[in-house]
Amino acid sequence: MKTRDRIIATALNLFNEVGYGTVTTASLAEHLGMAEGNLWYHFKTKRTLLDAIGERYAVTFEARLGLLPQGDPVEAYARLLAAIMAELRDYRFLYRDQPAYGDHAAVIADHVEDWIRRTYRQFEAHFAALVSAGALDLPAERLHDLAVNTSILLRYGLEHERELGLATASGTGAVRRTLLRHLSLFDHALAPQALAHLRSAIDRIEVDTPLAA
């Protein structure tokens, strides 16, 4: 791994584990086993490092937005849920530590409104595919609001648990609870087989997507 990439990967892990505000350039250099001056050679400030992480996050986000409801719409929706939980895992501090979503990463601040709206449309497209396949029984005019509420609940579900003093790391069941809570928005309208499929997928996501506290 190139030195610059190793710095970004190590910083991301530390930010996720202990918080962006807690990590100093000195502590990061110590974890990397390099002199602080060598770290400054690649990143003059912690802010420039944050922007580099933001650029990687942008690539991840765009890739997730490309997940379309192709093939089996129930399995496609399960893949979407897994991808969103992976975002929360890999870029946890961006969601947890920033006072506003992506407030301090330039690329995220520039794109966040568009990303949010496109996420709404992505969920709506998946719900429409479920309806077309007979797996979801909801009128078309309700799908947009469902998409918005789903996005909000998944985005803030883990933070809500943290505010209640509950543990949210892997093995605590927080991911599963959040995903099941979002499912309660529309489980009454899901066909039994589709509901069982999604519940099984949610159990796998809890195991397969370790999440930092």
Buried (B, 14 or more C-beta within 10 A) or exposed (E): EEEEEBBBBBBBBBBBBBBBEEBEBEEBBEEBEBEBEEBEEBBEEBEEBBBBBBBBBBEBBEEBBEBEBEEBBBBBBBBBBBBBBBBBBBBBBBBBBBEEBBEBBBBBBEBBEEBBEBBBEBBBBBBBBBBEBEBBEBEEEEBBEBBBBBBEBBBBBBBBBBEEEEEBBBEBBBBBBBBBBBBEEBBEBBBEEBBEBBBEBBEEBBEEBEBBB
